[in-house]
Amino acid sequence: MVLQKEPGGDGPFNDEEDLLAGLKRGERGAVSRFVADNIGRMRAVAARLVKDEDLAEDCVQEAFIKALKNIDRFEGRAKLRTWLHRITVNEALMVLRSRKRLAEDLIDPLLPDFDENACRLEAPWPKRLSAEDILSQAEQRALVLSKIDELPESYRIVLVLRDIEELDTAEVAEALGITEGNVKVRLHRARSALKKLLEPLLRGEAP
């Protein structure tokens, strides 16, 4: 099953209720519309998690297959896209779990340093840019994402799920099979490390 955005796949579906009814009837037009509306977003979700375009494509195809296979079980308590997003995230996490486990880098070297008085050690800031300034340019957004990729895997995944994919703490804990407290600790450390990695950019220095 090769999923592509199909021209003319909009079909006569005026709202999600109509689309869902068409999917449950197995209508080809409904499937085309469902794929066309969601495939780009789901590819981006999977790619952020697995960091491999081919693996991301596999995750997305499997997510659509599972979603369509189980469409009769969808009760409409969430949006179709939200439901598909959860399936895609789970597929990506299964791929990550299936990879051979390698020794993971510690996050401590990436965290801020403090002196004996618990004051943070940092160089002076010649120029400070706001987060809005950074995210206003595509190149800067790409740099932020590349810095996220420098985090150790277990911290990177929590940060991506919580801050980019916007899962809540309980959902992240359930997806990763860890406690909510563990999620909060990893997220705090990941954010601290990311802030330190981004400091040259925030200072207005060349990356």
ABEGO torsion letter per residue (X at the ends): XBBBBBBGAAEABABAAAAAAAAAAGBAAAAAAAAAAAAAAAAAAAAAAAGBAAAAAAAAAAAAAAAAAAAAABAGABBAAAAAAAAAAAAAAAAAAABBBBBBBBAAAABBBBBAAGBBBBBBBABBBBAAAAAABAAAAAAAAAAAAABBAAAAAAAAAAAAAGBBAAAAAAAAGBBAAAAAAAAAAAAAAAAAAAAAAAAGBBX
